[in-house]
């Protein structure tokens, strides 16, 4: 059985983070390490802010996030990128 991908509607890109994910993962695979430059962290924060979260800088190179229901937590910048990736995966 063949699968014709042209019959499927393309996923609509809504954020800059979605555009950057492929580039980020290509860089990780090419360098054999996972790195989180400030530009990628910023894009991840934009994604979370777009869903109603508040994201602020916190001490020790961390981020303070406040969710829609008021839960507040300090996370690493790496965690912010991974949370954004998980958010994208859950949309599919």
FENHU-V779726 format. One record per pair of residues at least 4 apart in sequence whose C-alpha atoms are under 7 Angstrom apart, sorted by sequence separation. I is the first residue (numbers start at 0). J is the second residue. If there is no record, write none. Layout:
I_J ; I_J
This chain:
14_18 ; 15_19 ; 16_20 ; 19_23 ; 20_24 ; 21_25 ; 22_26 ; 23_27 ; 24_28 ; 25_29 ; 26_30 ; 27_31 ; 28_32 ; 35_39 ; 36_40 ; 37_41 ; 38_42 ; 39_43 ; 40_44 ; 41_45 ; 42_46 ; 43_47 ; 44_48 ; 45_49 ; 46_50 ; 47_51 ; 48_52 ; 57_61 ; 65_69 ; 66_70 ; 74_78 ; 75_79 ; 76_80 ; 77_81 ; 78_82 ; 79_83 ; 80_84 ; 81_85 ; 82_86 ; 83_87 ; 84_88 ; 85_89 ; 86_90 ; 12_17 ; 27_32 ; 35_40 ; 47_52 ; 48_53 ; 56_61 ; 57_62 ; 65_70 ; 66_71 ; 74_79 ; 27_33 ; 48_54 ; 56_62 ; 57_63 ; 65_71 ; 27_34 ; 55_62 ; 56_63 ; 64_71 ; 65_72 ; 54_62 ; 55_63 ; 63_71 ; 64_72 ; 54_63 ; 55_64 ; 63_72 ; 64_73 ; 44_54 ; 54_64 ; 63_73 ; 53_64 ; 54_65 ; 62_73 ; 63_74 ; 52_64 ; 53_65 ; 61_73 ; 62_74 ; 52_65 ; 53_66 ; 61_74 ; 62_75 ; 52_66 ; 61_75 ; 62_76 ; 52_67 ; 61_76 ; 51_67 ; 16_42 ; 15_42 ; 16_43 ; 16_46 ; 14_46 ; 44_79 ; 40_76 ; 43_79 ; 47_83 ; 43_80 ; 46_83 ; 40_79 ; 40_80 ; 43_83 ; 35_77
